[in-house]
Amino acid sequence: MGFILAVVVHSADFQDREDCKLVLRELWFKFPRLKKILADGGYTEELAVWVIQFTGWVLEIVSKVTGTDGFNVIPQRWVVERTFGWFNFNRRLDKDYETNIECSTAFIRLTMCRIMLNRFKK
């Protein structure tokens, strides 16, 4: 459905590929019954091995289909991109106005609450 399960905000001088373990640890404590995590092609098989060892989950890396040119919808990746697109409707998340990590995290959570409440309304 594209809802956020865990949020970890860090400064831009950290690579997501290296710090994604912070998010996975948070997910592990909140949702230990998860079975499968999808990641884009920027993540490595080394991370997949770590995920299996630490959590027992399967990390499936969704990569671009080989032999295609230009823009193509990558299966299951569009869910993540759609969620990021939803954030653009919130002015505080459209541009990086925040200087405080806690404030950025709070606005992401507030935006997700608004999106979920709008879904219940329909």
C-alpha positions in Angstrom: 0.0 0.0 0.0 3.0 2.3 0.3 2.6 3.2 3.9 5.8 4.1 5.9 6.6 1.5 8.6 9.8 3.0 9.9 11.6 6.3 9.5 15.3 7.1 10.0 16.5 10.5 8.9 20.2 11.3 8.6 22.4 13.9 7.2 23.3 13.9 3.5 26.9 12.8 4.1 25.8 9.2 4.8 25.1 6.7 2.1 21.7 5.0 2.3 23.3 1.8 1.3 25.4 1.8 4.4 22.9 3.2 6.9 19.9 1.1 5.8 20.7 -1.3 8.6 19.3 1.4 11.0 15.9 1.2 9.3 16.0 -2.6 9.2 16.8 -2.8 12.9 13.9 -0.5 13.7 11.6 -2.6 11.5 12.9 -5.8 13.3 11.8 -4.5 16.7 8.4 -3.2 15.5 7.5 -5.8 12.9 9.3 -9.1 13.6 6.8 -11.1 11.6 7.8 -9.5 8.2 9.0 -12.0 5.7 10.3 -10.1 2.7 11.9 -6.7 2.1 12.2 -5.1 -1.4 15.1 -2.9 -2.2 16.3 -1.2 -5.4 19.3 -2.0 -7.4 21.6 0.3 -5.4 21.8 -2.2 -2.6 24.2 -5.2 -2.6 24.1 -8.9 -2.1 26.2 -8.3 1.0 23.3 -6.5 2.6 21.0 -9.4 1.6 23.2 -11.8 3.5 23.2 -9.5 6.5 19.4 -9.2 6.5 19.1 -13.0 6.4 21.6 -13.4 9.3 20.2 -10.6 11.5 16.4 -10.9 10.8 15.7 -14.1 8.9 13.9 -12.0 6.3 14.5 -12.2 2.5 15.8 -9.1 0.9 14.8 -9.0 -2.8 16.7 -6.5 -4.9 14.4 -5.2 -7.6 16.6 -4.2 -10.6 15.9 -2.5 -13.9 15.0 -5.0 -16.6 18.0 -5.5 -18.8 17.8 -4.6 -22.5 15.3 -1.7 -22.0 16.0 1.9 -22.8 14.5 5.0 -21.4 11.9 5.1 -18.7 10.2 1.8 -17.8 8.1 1.0 -14.7 10.1 -1.4 -12.6 7.8 -3.9 -11.0 7.0 -3.1 -7.3 9.5 -0.2 -7.3 6.6 2.2 -8.3 5.1 1.8 -4.8 8.1 3.5 -3.2 8.2 6.2 -5.8 4.5 6.8 -5.4 4.9 7.3 -1.6 7.7 9.8 -2.2 5.3 11.6 -4.7 2.7 11.8 -1.9 5.2 13.7 0.2 5.4 16.4 -2.4 1.9 17.5 -1.5 3.2 18.6 1.9 5.1 21.9 1.5 7.4 21.2 4.4 8.6 17.9 2.7 8.6 19.3 -0.8 11.8 21.1 -0.2 14.3 20.6 2.6 13.3 23.3 5.0 14.2 21.5 8.2 17.5 21.9 10.0 16.7 19.4 12.7 16.6 15.6 12.2 13.8 15.1 14.7 11.7 17.8 13.0 12.1 16.2 9.6 11.2 12.8 11.1 8.1 14.3 12.7 6.9 15.9 9.5 7.3 12.6 7.6 5.2 10.8 10.3 2.6 13.6 10.3 2.3 13.5 6.5 1.9 9.7 6.6 -0.9 10.1 9.3 -2.7 12.6 7.1 -2.5 10.2 4.1 -3.8 7.3 6.1 -6.6 9.3 7.6 -7.7 10.5 4.1 -7.8 6.8 3.1 -10.1 5.9 5.9 -12.4 8.9 5.0 -13.1 7.4 1.6 
